[in-house]
Amino acid sequence: MKPFIYYLRTLTRLLCAALCFFGVLTGTAYADASCAVSSTGVSFGAYDVFSSSDSDTTGNISVTCTGLTENSSVAYDILISTGGGAYASRAMSSGGHLLSYNLYTNNSRSIVWGDGSAGTAKISDGYGLGLSAVIKDYSIYGRIPARQNAYVGSYNDMIIVTVNYL
């Protein structure tokens, strides 16, 4: 017979899925270009409350711009909302229970992605288009800190992606 802790660990691995989905903005107009924005949600999968390692994953924001004139160019900032919680510590929820996580602009997960305030960073980019289409992908690096006392359930949060054209 297996010990009780084995069954608890197995149950937690199977049912404690953490998902984070991003909003989508499309059909944005800019003076020299026509742009669209899409995103791929950050899915953490099963979270193991007994693991001593952080749970890391990635998502993507894609900006596609097409030049309207031969000398077309585009410049923009990409900001993301707090979702549940605050920039310092976002939180996913499941039936009133919370699971802390955060989103970052870099692979080392040291720069919190936000709106440029409160110690967060935004992504800024600009480039020439001509009459062609350019697709730029920006990785979102997610992390759930290890050893959180989380209830079994499906956790989620909604993040709004804003692209400000300059």
Protein Blocks (a to p, Z undefined) as FASTA:
>chain_A
ZZfklmmmmmmmmmmccdddddddehiacfkbccddddddddebjadfkbcbdcdddddd
ddddddfbfkbccdddddddekeaifklgcddeehiacdddddfbfnlpaccdehpghia
cddddddekjadcdddddddddddehiacdedddddddddddddZZ
